[in-house]
Amino acid sequence: MLTFSTIGKFQRAGERTWQVRYGYDFARLGVPGLNFLAMYESGSNIQTSDGDKKEWERNVTLSYVVQSGPAKNLSVALRHAQLRTELASQRDADEHRIIVSYPINIF
């Protein structure tokens, strides 16, 4: 399963993963380009020498895409990601990211 998670991969031996997402496009409220996305993933049944383990990740993203002018299509996103795991090989993590992207046509 491809999870598109920010920190964890959720692809360990025997791992069973489920995910729930919610997105909202603020164009409905008169703010085109503004979007919100919340995502939660849970992984269980991770097979280790210490028995089955679990992990979960939560992501919250607020993004904006410039709609017109010289910066049209420039995207800026703020993301908070939080991972909690029982695995000794990976630590719990909290990350704050600023993601800037701009599409460039090559051909």
N, C-alpha and C positions, 0 to 999 in steps of 0.2 A: 504494500500500500504506500503510495506517495503521499506524504502528509503536509508538505509545505510548511513545516514548523520552522521557527527561527533558531532555536538553540538545539533541541534534541532531534534525533533522526527517527526514532520509533521503528527501528528495523532490526532489533536484536533477536537472537535465537528464541523461537517459540512465542515471541511477543504478539499479543492481540491488542489491536489499537482501534479506538473509536474516536470520532471527532464531531464537534458541533460548531457551527459558525453562524454569525448573524452580521449582516451588512446593511447599511442604510445610505442612500444617496440623497443628499440634502438639496438636490435640484428641486425636489417636490416642495421644499419650503422657500424656494427662490434663491438658493445659493448653489448654482451649478459649479461643478468641479470639486465640491467638498464631499468627502466620503468618510464613513466610520465602519470599522470592521472589528469584531470581537471573535476570538476563536479559543476553544478549549479542546485539548487532546488528552486522552488517558491511555496509558499502555500497561498491560498486566501480563502475568504468566511468563515473565522474562526468565529464561532458564539459566541459572548460575550454579556454581558448586555449593553455594550457601542456601540453595532453595529458590523458589520463585520470588521475583521482585516486581516492583511497580514503579511507575513514573508518570508525571503529568506536566503539561505545559499550558500556559495561558498567554495569549497575545492580544493587545489592544492597539489599534492603529487608527490615527486620524490623518487623512491625506487631503491635499488640495492640488488640482491641476489648473494652471493658468489657462483661461479660456480665449484670450485674444491679446493682440499687441506683439511686441518683439519677443517676449518670453512665452508666447503661446505654446502649450503642451509641456511646459516645464512643470515637473511634479515635485512636491515636497511632502514628506510623510514623517510623522512622529510615532514611534512604536515603543511600547513597553512590553517586554517579554519576561516571563517568570517560569523557571523550570524547577521542579522538585522531584528528587529521585531517591530510591533506596539502594542504588548501585554504588559500590565502593569505587568503581572506575570512573565515575563522573560526579562532579560536585553540583550542589544546588546552585542556581544562577539567577540573577536579576540583571537585566540589561535595558538600557534606554538607547534608542537609536534615532538618528536623524538621517533620512534617506532622501537624496536628491537625484532625480533622473531627468534626462532630456533626450528625446528620440532624435536620431540623426539619420536621414535617408542617405544610404551609400550608393544605391543604384537607382 
